[in-house]
Amino acid sequence: GIQVEQSPPDLILQEGANSTLRCNFSDSVNNLQWFHQNPWGQLINLFYIPSGTKQNGRLSATTVATERYSLLYISSSQTTDSGVYFCAVQGAQKLVFGQGTRLTINP
Amino acid sequence: SAVISQKPSRDICQRGTSLTIQCQVDSQVTMMFWYRQQPGQSLTLIATANQGSEATYESGFVIDKFPISRPNLTFSTLTVSNMSPEDSSIYLCSVVVWGVYEQYFGPGTRLTVT
């Protein structure tokens, strides 16, 4: 089945810093999503981005499908950005999740 | 998008008992799924809930342990049977809405088995 690798596994930053999270996948996909899991466990949809670039406020994402990776950018980090960020991809079958990047933003 | 509710939000159960988790969606959906997230881990798909027929289980999950019902397009239940401490996890309902490609997740049920 399709493999998903996220890096880094952990990231600790000061408020106001910028960050880049990476997602590599092993096969062609027709669905790629980024989620944020907040400290209460709720999974929040950030982007549906099987290819191309999207922006939403301080967050943006880029997927280069031909090279099998996606990047999530967070600018001017806030403490509320803390949590785990998951990349999930789908080829022919089910949505497969990466192991996540745990982001901690310190005030 | 979709508004998904799950009941209960959390529970503490004794070993050997069963718990049924409900998932209700506010719009008609094409597909419903159940996921498990063990402490500190990523999400693992348990099964796809099929309307009016038996669920489709992933490798490592069986109907006797995780019976699932989906009587209509907007409601599903997952039962965790004969629980052991290893079943302590967050259980999440997820849906795909008509005409939309993204999957959306409910708030989860946090289960602790003692």
Chai-1 contact restraints between the chains, C-beta under 6 A:
chainA,res_idxA,chainB,res_idxB,connection_type,confidence,min_distance_angstrom,max_distance_angstrom,comment,restraint_id
A,Q33,B,E102,contact,1.0,0.0,6.0,A-B,restraint_1
A,G41,B,I90,contact,1.0,0.0,6.0,A-B,restraint_2
A,G41,B,G108,contact,1.0,0.0,6.0,A-B,restraint_3
A,Q42,B,P107,contact,1.0,0.0,6.0,A-B,restraint_4
A,L43,B,F105,contact,1.0,0.0,6.0,A-B,restraint_5
A,N45,B,E102,contact,1.0,0.0,6.0,A-B,restraint_6
A,Y48,B,Y101,contact,1.0,0.0,6.0,A-B,restraint_7
A,Y48,B,E102,contact,1.0,0.0,6.0,A-B,restraint_8
A,K94,B,L45,contact,1.0,0.0,6.0,A-B,restraint_9
A,L95,B,Q103,contact,1.0,0.0,6.0,A-B,restraint_10
A,F97,B,S42,contact,1.0,0.0,6.0,A-B,restraint_11
A,F97,B,L43,contact,1.0,0.0,6.0,A-B,restraint_12
A,Q99,B,S42,contact,1.0,0.0,6.0,A-B,restraint_13
A,G100,B,S42,contact,1.0,0.0,6.0,A-B,restraint_14
